[in-house]
């Protein structure tokens, strides 16, 4: 009996911390950050800190409503900077908890094994896009910020006149290219690198086009676990995580 009790006590002492805390952090985020390293960091945090992390990916149009009245309330929110500015004005995030996350750029995706052209200038990018039989990207009518940025970029610059655009009606442009529906795609780099067996990331479009999304994160004003939420943000933005974010397509901003 004593031997059994000793074994039982030892088992409790060595159980994962997650089972002892009972805390589950809820993070709401658009896909741009969820797919740019956040999921990997959440898994690492769970393993090292013993605190479970639940990630809910939402359309950016729904993020504001979720912040104000979502049930159960989220602990942490990731948002593009303009929406985070508004959240601070609305006081739906905790003052002083905001931290810059980084930038994800629009890039060019081609089929794995295809040549990788030079797109280092607007003129060179325009020439490559015009030579393609189809350039795919997400549907702007869906409310996608990514799609609106790409559509706006192509509309704002006369160099892109004549590009044979093709809207993906099923998922991202790169996913459509991977399915064989087009020759190349304009897409957030974090989405391109998630399909290494099917797509090659040619690189980002020129900086002068302003085709990127900058994101920030904060503890929400209604966070059930604000202490643990602050711990997660510190963990996810420590210097040692920079290479992980970058490998997933996000350039960290200090």
Buried (B, 14 or more C-beta within 10 A) or exposed (E): EEEEEEEEEEEEEEEEEBEEBEBBBBBBBBBBBBBBBBBBBBEBBBEEBBBBBEBEBBEBEEBBEBBBEBEEBBBBBBBBBEBBEBBBEEEBBBEEBBBBBBBBBBBBBBBEEBEEBEBEEBEBBBBBBBEBEBBBBBBBEBEBBBBBBBBBBBEEBEBBEEBBBBBBEEEBBBBBBBEEBBBBBBBBBBBBBBBEEBBBBBBBBBEEBEBBBBBBBBBBBBBBBBEBBBBBBEBBBEEEBBEBBBEBBBBBBE
